[in-house]
Amino acid sequence: MKKRIYIIPLIVVAAISIAVLFMVSLKKQSEQNPSEFVTHSDIKTGIAFDYPIGWTRVGNIPEGYMFTSPEEKSIFIFSHSKISEAASRDYSSKKDLDREASDLLSPFKGNKNFRLISNISTKINNAKAKDITFSYRDREELLKIRLLVIGKYKGCFHYFTLYSSKAFEKDVPDFERIKKSIRFK
């Protein structure tokens, strides 16, 4: 009888442990797989877009939507300012993709605080993409900013900006100040 009393709590503890381990492994898998996306549909604008699994939506900004990564060290902004004109565009040539990337970088040209780190043409889920990483010194903060221009992913044009900085670990950055300072289009 005593053995049965001890076995039941052991089974319950084992079941809870397995469930917890399963949840942890799922979280780790989503963090390690930034190329996996989930779809968000905005009812007001009618725009559907994808963002990495594990990221959390924390609010809206005029240019798009704000998300935090699982580590809460980065901010993801999806910009749909050019979505209507670019949705039907297919970047069939590298030249077209380079031109679009160049347009996005034009506000930074001639700015002494801006430094290009890398400008790589790549493929994401069989779509042509331009992965641009650069640093920008804004007052005392050194920001690493990544632009990812994707041509025709799931039939849509996608362009997002990933900001990353040590300063972001403590506080959510002042996006209005950064945007004014950098003069994004």
Helices and strands as residue ranges (DSSP letters): H 2-32, E 37-41, E 48-52, E 56-61, E 64-68, E 74-79, H 83-86, H 94-105, G 106-108, E 114-124, E 127-138, E 141-153, E 156-164, G 166-169, H 175-182
